[in-house]
Structure formats: structure tokens, C-alpha cells
Amino acid sequence: MSKETVWLNVEGMSCSHCEKRVKEALDAIRGVISVSVNLDEGKVAVDYDTTGVNEEQIKRTIIEAGYGIEQ
């Protein structure tokens, strides 16, 4: 297993429901080890196994959940 962590700035998270939705969507990805959401800062940290998932898949999942990724 090769573990990496990515920090993403997520646009559109404004409440605890948003936080839960993003966390649940990311937790459902095979290869995601843990997810930490900082609602106040609009940041998400994802620990993941690079042999099972990549950063683009993580970003796509957030977008599909209805949120944006700040570049």
C-alpha cells in the first residue's frame, strides 16, 4: 500500500449536512482510508491508497456530490 494525503479547497460547503454529504461520498470510494472535513475553512483532507484511487477520482466524486474544487 502506498498512502498519500491530498488537501482540497471545496466550494459550496456551508452546513453540517454538506460536510456529511462530502464525507460519505468520499468514504464510499474504494482506496480511501480516511476523510477529514474542516467546514469553517472549506477544506477536505483525504488519506488514500494510491494503488486503489487517485486524486482526480477524489475530485470527481466531490464534484458529483454537488460541490466545486477551488484551484
N, C-alpha and C positions, 0 to 999 in steps of 0.2 A: 504494500500500500504506500502510495506517495501522497502525503497530505499537504494541502495548501489552504491559505485563508485569503478571501477576497473581501474588501470593504467597498460597498456601493452606496452612492447617494441616491435615494429613492424619492421621486417626486410624487406627491399626491397622498401620502400617508398623513392623516390628520386626527385619527382617533384610535382607541384600543381595538376596535373592530378591524381597522385597516392593518394594524400591527399583527393581529391574529391571522388575518387572511394571507398576508405575505409569508408569515412563518409557516403556516400549514401547507401552503403551496410549495415552499422550498423543502420542507421536511419530507414531502412526498416523492422527491427525486431520489432515485437510487444513486448512491455515492455521496450524498450529503450527510455529513457527520453531525454537525450542529449549526444552529442558526441563532443569532443574537440580533435583536432589533432595538435601536435607540430611536424611539418615536420623536423625542424632543429635537434631536439633531437630524432626523430623516435619514439615518444610516442603518445599513444592514451588514453584519459580518457573517460570512458563511465559511465554515470549515468543510472541506470536501476532499474526497479521494480522487485524484486526477486520473486514475485508471477507469473510473466509472462515470465521470461527468466533467464538463469543462465550464469555464467562466461564461461563455456565450450561451450555453444551455440555462445557466442560472439566471442570466439577464433576461432571456426569452421568457422564462417562467414568471418573472416579476411583471413583465410587460403583459403577458397573457392574463395575469391576475388583475389587470386594470391600472397599473402604475407605470410611471416613467423612470428612466435611468438618466440621471444627470451626468453629463460628460465632464 
